[in-house]
Amino acid sequence: MRLALDEAARAVRGGDVPVGAVVLAPDGATVLAAAHNEREAAGDPTAHAEVLAVRRAAARLGEWRLTGCTLVVTLEPCTMCAGAIQQSRLDRLVYGARDEKAGAVGSLWDLVRDRRLNHRPEVIGGVLADACSRQLTDFFRER
C-alpha cells in the first residue's frame, strides 16, 4: 500500500485526485505495474489509477487474464474500476480508504462479489485506511 500511496502523490502534480494503484505478480512481491489517476492530465475519463495499472500489467504479461495477481489501490474502486477488476480476473483486491460516495466494493455496491458473476476476487479493505483518507482529505482541503 505504501507504493500505491507514493503513486497517489504523483497524481496531484498533474492536477488529479490522489489515487494510486499497484499490481503485484502472483508471488506477491514483484510489482508488475503502477499507476495513478491521470484523468485531468490525459483528458481521459477512464484514466483511473486502477484501470491504468491493470492495462499496464496485462501489457507486461502479454495476457489480459491477471490470474494470481493482486491489485492494491488507495481508494475503494468505483463501478468502472470494479468492472475492470472482475473482467481482468485478478485474484485479490486490497484497498485503503472506503468511498462512501462512489465505492463499488462494499460502500454503495458490491460489484466484485456479486454471485451472479463468473469471477469474484478476494477483497481486503481498510489497509492503511487513515493514511489513504488523509491524502485525499488534504487534497480536497487545499482545493
PyMOL commands that set and color helices and strands:
alter all, ss='L'
color gray80, all
select helices_A, chain A and resi 2-13+39-42+49-61+79-87+111-113+129-142
alter helices_A, ss='H'
color red, helices_A
select strands_A, chain A and resi 20-24+31-36+70-75+92-97+122-124
alter strands_A, ss='S'
color yellow, strands_A
deselect
rebuild
show_as cartoon
